[in-house]
Amino acid sequence: MKKTIQFLLFAISIILIASCANTRKAVQSGPLQPSILSRKEWNAAPAILPMQAHTPRYITIHHTATLQKPDRTLPDKLKSLQQFSQREDKLSSGKVKPPWPDVPYHYYVDCKGNIGEGREIKYVGDTNTEYDPTGHILIVLEGNFENEQPTPEQLAALHRLVAWLSYHWHIPAAQIKGHQDYAKTLCPGSHLGTLLPELRKSIAVRQRTS
């Protein structure tokens, strides 16, 4: 009987040690990568111009400044964005945009919460405004958030994406900002911009406990 009790205690201790080890491993592994539609999956065209390599140090959030289109698929939206990006085009402001090598953003979040890969993250993105995007991971959410609200699905996807990127690239929560923090612009729109402090707070809590 005594040996049986000793064996049970030993077995329980082994289980507890293994459980603690698995818990530490789960914490150390960090947030899981969310589901992301790859460039290959949406049939991205190759870049048309050379691009500059960089090391991500910031996460910067944008909006497309166009109304959400829930009836269009994410691949269709990404292809259209790439075609616009790779040609000279006139902007709504009247300014002419030169051709860019590729999609200007690294990730695109549509109104249904689907995430698509844009420009490869190892390359600097592009912008129509006066700031240097070197070191910035550019995330764009579909919508004009001066006139409409981001969907709950978008916000959940944004949180998952930012949590994963900030952990993977060791980006502190304080460096998660909106486009308007770096340039004279309304982007990412007031309805999204006002939510970014809460996003930073949530990521900061995660970073402190990981």
SVG drawing of the C-alpha trace seen along z (x, -y; Angstrom):
<svg xmlns="http://www.w3.org/2000/svg" viewBox="-22 -68 40 70">
<polyline fill="none" stroke="black" stroke-width="0.4" points="0.0,0.0 2.8,-2.4 4.6,-1.6 1.4,-2.2 0.9,-5.6 4.6,-6.5 4.2,-5.5 1.0,-7.6 2.8,-10.6 5.7,-10.1 3.4,-9.8 1.5,-13.0 4.8,-14.9 5.9,-13.8 2.5,-14.9 2.8,-18.3 6.4,-18.8 5.4,-18.0 2.4,-20.3 4.6,-23.2 7.1,-22.5 4.3,-22.5 2.9,-25.7 6.3,-27.4 6.7,-26.1 3.3,-27.5 4.2,-30.9 7.6,-31.0 6.2,-30.1 4.1,-33.2 0.9,-34.0 0.2,-31.7 0.4,-33.1 -3.2,-33.9 -4.4,-32.5 -3.0,-34.6 -3.7,-34.4 -0.3,-34.2 0.9,-36.0 1.0,-32.7 -2.6,-31.9 -4.0,-35.2 -1.8,-34.9 0.3,-38.1 2.3,-39.4 6.0,-39.9 7.4,-43.3 8.0,-45.6 10.9,-47.7 13.7,-47.0 12.8,-47.3 14.8,-48.2 15.3,-45.6 14.7,-46.6 14.3,-45.2 10.9,-45.8 10.9,-48.0 7.4,-49.5 3.8,-48.5 1.8,-51.2 -1.9,-50.9 -3.7,-52.4 -7.1,-52.3 -7.8,-52.1 -10.0,-55.2 -12.5,-53.5 -15.8,-52.1 -16.0,-48.4 -17.1,-46.0 -18.2,-42.8 -19.4,-41.2 -15.8,-41.1 -13.3,-38.4 -10.0,-39.1 -8.0,-37.9 -9.9,-40.2 -9.3,-43.2 -5.6,-42.4 -5.2,-42.0 -7.0,-45.3 -4.7,-47.0 -1.6,-45.6 -2.7,-46.8 -3.4,-50.3 0.0,-50.2 2.0,-49.2 0.8,-51.9 0.9,-55.7 -2.5,-56.9 -4.3,-60.0 -5.3,-60.1 -8.5,-61.6 -6.4,-64.6 -5.5,-65.3 -1.9,-64.3 -0.3,-61.8 1.1,-58.7 4.1,-57.2 4.3,-53.4 5.3,-51.5 7.1,-48.1 4.3,-46.3 1.4,-46.6 2.4,-49.3 1.3,-47.5 2.6,-44.3 -0.8,-43.0 -4.4,-43.7 -7.4,-43.0 -10.7,-42.9 -14.1,-43.7 -14.8,-40.1 -11.6,-39.7 -9.6,-37.9 -5.9,-38.7 -3.9,-38.8 -0.1,-39.1 0.8,-42.2 4.4,-43.2 6.9,-40.8 7.7,-42.0 11.4,-42.1 11.0,-45.1 10.1,-48.7 6.5,-49.7 5.4,-52.8 3.3,-55.8 1.7,-58.9 2.6,-61.0 5.8,-62.6 7.3,-60.0 9.9,-57.3 8.3,-53.9 11.6,-52.1 11.3,-49.8 7.5,-50.0 5.3,-46.9 2.3,-48.4 -1.1,-47.0 -4.2,-48.3 -7.8,-47.7 -10.4,-47.9 -12.7,-50.8 -13.0,-54.6 -13.1,-54.9 -13.9,-58.6 -17.3,-57.5 -17.8,-53.9 -16.9,-51.6 -14.3,-48.8 -16.2,-45.5 -15.8,-43.3 -14.2,-40.7 -11.6,-43.2 -10.7,-44.3 -10.3,-40.7 -8.1,-39.9 -6.1,-43.0 -5.4,-42.1 -4.3,-38.6 -2.0,-39.9 -0.5,-42.6 0.0,-40.3 1.9,-37.8 4.0,-40.4 5.0,-42.3 6.1,-39.0 7.9,-37.7 9.8,-40.9 10.2,-42.0 8.3,-45.3 7.2,-47.0 3.5,-48.0 4.6,-51.7 5.7,-51.3 2.2,-50.2 0.7,-53.4 -1.5,-54.8 -0.4,-56.5 -1.4,-59.9 1.3,-59.6 3.9,-60.0 2.3,-62.1 -0.2,-64.8 -3.2,-62.6 -6.5,-61.4 -5.5,-57.8 -6.4,-55.4 -9.6,-57.4 -11.1,-58.5 -13.3,-55.5 -10.2,-53.2 -7.6,-55.6 -9.5,-56.0 -9.2,-52.3 -5.5,-52.0 -4.6,-53.0 -6.7,-50.0 -4.9,-47.8 -1.5,-49.0 -2.7,-48.4 -3.8,-44.8 -0.5,-44.0 1.5,-45.6 -0.2,-43.3 0.5,-40.3 4.2,-41.3 4.6,-41.7 3.2,-38.3 5.0,-36.4"/>
</svg>
